[in-house]
């Protein structure tokens, strides 16, 4: 199954079923889950540590590296979805609301090709 055919709810249920089968809810406080997510994000970052931005864009050319990065990304997503499950957050509506706020905070005419109002134009 691909992103095009898998719903967020299906992914949430996959995580929920995995957690439930192992009786791990007892360990899945929002505090613990957020800490685990940060640790997994750091493990994802390790794959890009000490390489250039350009080299990071080509990591997908190496199937072994791409698989390792994908596994770390999946861990990050699993913990994010576990937090949503634990707190009863609707991921889709939360994302949509956040993107509305982001569009207001970073208007296209002011931020196109820039990361902040005081930065130099992107190289």
Helices and strands as residue ranges (DSSP letters): G 3-5, H 8-21, G 25-27, H 30-46, H 53-57, G 59-61, H 63-87, H 91-105, H 108-111
